[in-house]
Structures are given as C-alpha cells and as structure tokens.
Amino acid sequence: MYPSLTPPRQVKIGDAAAFAGITPRAIRHYHEIGLLPEPERGGDGRRRYGYDDMTRLLWIRKMAAAGISLDDMRAAFGEARDEAGDDALDIESVLSRLEETLAAQEAAIKRRRAAVQRLQAVGSPLGLLSELVTDRLSHLPPGALRPSDLDALLVTERIFGPLGAAIQAGTFIVLATHPDLRAEEDRLEAAEAALDDGVEPDDPRVEELAVQRCAHQMALNQAIEAAGLDAAEEKIFEIYDADLKGEEGTEMSAATAITKMPYDFSPARMRCVELAGRLFGEALADAHPADS
C-alpha cells in the first residue's frame, strides 16, 4: 500500500526554516540582502515557499557550513545563470577568495594559539606580548617584572613593534637583576612625579633631575654591556623578520604616538624628560665617538 500523505505544494516560513535547519529570522535576512528572492504572499498575507526556495535554502546552509560568506553566496547565485535564465549553483568564482580567507583565518588561529601557549607557559601577562619579547624575558623569576614594566613594554611594542620592545627588554632585565639600579630608578621616578603643575619648568630641580636621570641611564647602559645584553640585541637585529609572526604594520610612528598616547606630565616634567634625553644622547656620543 502506498502512503496516503501528500506533500504540500508550498509551506509557511516556519516550516521552511524547520526543514532547512535555520531560523525564520535568518530567512528574512536572506530576503533583505537579496540572497533569497522573496516569494509572493498567500491570501492570508503570509509568504509561501516552494521547492525551488527550499533547495536554495539548503544550498545556502551548505555553503555557510563551508565558510562561504553571504556576500560571496549572493555573487555566486546572482552571477551564475544558465542560458535558460534559471539559477545555477556555480561557486567556482568564489572558491579562490574563500581559500585566501581560510588561509588568513588559519594563520590568525595559529598566532592566537601560540599566544595562549606562551601565556600558559609564562603564567603572566608577559605571555601576551610578542614572542620576541617573551623569549627574551622568560628566564627571569616570577615577580621580577613589575606591572609597570609590562605596561611600558606594551606601549613600546605598539609604537615600535616587537623589535623595539625586545631591545627595551634589556633595560628591564638589568633592573630586575640589579637591586641598586632598581632602587635608583624608583627614586628618580618618584622625584620626577613630584614635578607637578606647581613646579615651574625653569625650577633648578628640573635640571638637577635631568642630570641624575642621564647618569642613571648611562649606568643602565654599562650594566647592559657588562651582562652581554648588547650582544644579544645585535643578534636580535640580525634574525628578526617582521613578517615572521604576522606583526608587520601594527606599529606607528613616534610622531603619531605622541598625539595618541596620553601622558599626564606637567610642563616641568616634560622639560626634564627632554633635557635628560638630550644629555643622554651627548653622553653616548662622547662615550662612543667612533659611532657618532
């Protein structure tokens, strides 16, 4: 005996969504973006979906599962027409773009997985920085780096990229391993922070602190050289490849950074920073006249 059930000639949106394994809201969205032609409404004002509509919905679901975007689906359905003017499913035109998209997604996932693994291995936010930076600091004991150190590295990496942050890491290695230099760093930072808006830029303390900051920077440089960290930095320059980790193009110029990254420094403190920088540059030139 043959079954007596007779399939409907058309179905309502809820039944169409249930059969296709999607939601009525998704079908309405397909109508809005032109991916699925909107069928005529019945006498009750509701849409009715036929066989062609259902096959289109099934193909859309299959294509979505393959990672094809809605825009590419629309192009595939809209551009691929047979001579009779009927819809023909031809996704060859979008496969090359899909392959590129998938490759980019795979690369992004690989970078994210590497970052998560570094974070797990390091056990601190240091693992979220570039591998070049993390590797250089990974030998330090837990707690050797302060949150403010990591903040500074994060900002430097944004401005100068992983290479710039990896070079700066040498300073934090020295500070973490030389208590006397760390103590002097803390003293200078506290004194510089005291140069608030109540201090005039030409206050004698500004120049005094700039001289002290310059002397401290020279001491840090000497410690870096004594530890052989400068040689390690030269190797970093030799092996660094900007596109190795997909970080290229993330840095910005220092001039742009100045207008984007806020520092709540008073005019007196800014003058101290600028003066210390000039003095340090002159001291380096005197110490290494052949390099200048």
C-alpha positions, -999 to +999 in steps of 0.1 A: +000+000+000+013+034-009+014+061+018-016+084+017+004+115+028+006+142+001+034+168+004+022+205+004+028+225-027+041+254-006+049+259+031+050+288+055+082+304+067+083+284+100+081+251+082+107+262+056+130+272+084+125+240+103+132+218+072+163+238+063+176+238+099+177+275+103+155+302+118+127+323+103+148+354+112+177+341+090+153+336+061+140+371+064+176+384+065+183+365+032+154+383+017+167+417+029+202+412+014+189+397-019+202+362-013+168+346-014+141+360-037+110+369-016+081+347-026+046+360-031+023+361-001-008+340+001-043+351+008-036+354+045-007+378+038+020+352+047+048+341+025+047+307+009+079+288+000+081+262-028+105+236-039+130+260-055+130+282-024+138+252-003+167+240-024+181+275-023+179+275+015+196+241+017+224+252-006+228+284+015+232+263+046+257+240+030+278+270+017+277+286+051+290+254+067+319+255+042+327+290+053+315+309+023+303+344+032+268+357+025+282+382+000+300+355-019+269+334-019+249+362-034+275+367-061+276+330-069+238+328-072+234+362-089+262+358-115+258+321-123+229+318-147+224+292-173+212+300-208+176+295-198+179+322-171+174+298-143+196+298-111+226+275-114+249+268-085+284+277-095+307+285-067+340+283-086+340+321-088+343+324-050+365+295-042+398+313-047+386+341-023+374+315+002+408+298+001+425+331+008+401+338+037+406+303+052+444+307+049+443+340+068+420+325+094+444+296+099+473+319+103+454+340+128+444+309+148+480+298+148+491+331+162+464+331+188+472+295+198+509+305+202+499+334+223+478+313+246+506+287+249+531+315+258+506+329+283+502+294+299+539+288+300+549+322+314+519+325+337+517+362+335+506+389+310+541+388+297+529+359+275+505+382+257+534+402+243+552+392+211+572+360+212+604+380+205+598+399+238+585+370+258+615+348+249+640+375+260+624+379+294+613+343+300+644+334+321+635+360+348+620+345+380+583+351+387+576+386+400+609+400+387+590+422+363+566+448+377+532+456+361+546+490+352+574+473+333+549+452+313+529+484+306+559+501+292+568+471+270+532+470+258+533+507+247+567+503+231+556+473+212+526+493+199+548+522+187+580+505+176+569+469+171+582+437+187+618+446+178+617+479+197+601+462+228+627+434+227+655+459+228+638+478+256+635+445+275+673+447+281+667+476+305+641+457+325+664+426+327+690+449+343+665+465+366+652+430+377+687+417+384+704+448+400+686+459+431+707+491+434+697+502+399+661+494+406+662+515+438+677+544+419+650+540+392+623+541+418+639+572+434+641+591+401+605+582+391+592+595+425+612+627+421+600+632+385+564+625+396+568+653+421+574+678+392+537+686+391+519+716+377+530+736+408+566+734+396+579+759+370+598+744+341+628+766+349+629+754+385+665+743+394+652+708+404+643+701+368+678+704+355+692+685+386+669+656+380+677+656+343+714+652+351+707+625+376+684+607+351+711+609+324+737+594+348+713+566+357+707+558+320+745+556+315+747+532+345+720+511+329+738+510+296+770+499+314+752+471+332+736+460+299+771+459+282+786+441+313+759+414+311+764+409+274+728+420+267+740+444+240+755+415+220+721+397+224+704+427+210+727+427+179+717+391+173+680+401+176+686+427+148+702+400+127+675+373+130+644+395+133+619+391+104+590+415+107+565+392+089+576+360+107+549+365+134+524+384+114+531+416+134+540+438+105+521+471+101+510+471+137+534+498+149+530+535+144+555+564+141+567+581+172+553+614+159+518+598+156+521+581+190+528+614+207+494+627+196+475+595+205+491+581+237+484+603+268+509+610+295+498+633+323+531+651+326+534+687+337+555+712+317+582+709+342+584+671+339+583+673+301+612+696+302+630+672+325+624+643+301+635+663+271+667+676+288+676+642+301+672+628+266+695+654+251+721+649+278+720+612+274+725+615+236+755+637+242+769+614+268+766+584+244+783+604+216+812+612+240+815+576+252+814+562+216+829+589+194+836+564+166+799+557+163+788+593+161 
